[in-house]
Amino acid sequence: MEFLCYHRDRPDSLALRDELLEDHWSYMDRYAKEMIARGPTLADDLDTATGSVHILDLPDPATARAFAFDEPGYQAGMYRDVLLRRWRNTLGRTMWDFPGGRTDGNRYLVLGLGAGQPTDLDLPAPPDRDELIAYGPLLSDDGAAWLGTAVLLRAPDPETAGAVLTRDRYADVEVHNWQFGGRS
């Protein structure tokens, strides 16, 4: 079962983030084989972290909750909230398999929070598909209910990134600067 976990930083938690960086990485190293994608979201300055995204293949929802809430930053009070949802890896690959590499171009996390009927379950048509790093629906714990869509992609700007989803079919669409994470 695949899960998306998005820890959003509390305001003014940058010093705590810096202090816990090695603890965070060491914790994530334990899940290296399960990782599909990972990395920080960033403020508009593209330097200040605003959160952490992790997409993993884990055995069940209980293991996913333990992953999210045992994380050192969460335990220390660094995050204001956590989005944890089942997710389906529509691309069938990890971020390390993305042909565009780790650094070329602007990267974004796009979250479409569901309202009503499922949408954007099919992959975008080329050439947009070539810019996708990770793509899939957000689901309830049992996988039966569609709750939205999560996308990691390369795009020239936030507006283009957000256009990968059909905006009027969602209650809300969030676009966050994002970069590949983990140890270099």
Summary of the structure (lengths in Angstrom):
residues: 184
radius of gyration: 15.4
end to end distance: 26.8
largest distance: 43.1
contacts: 562
relative contact order: 0.22
helix: 26%
strand: 38%
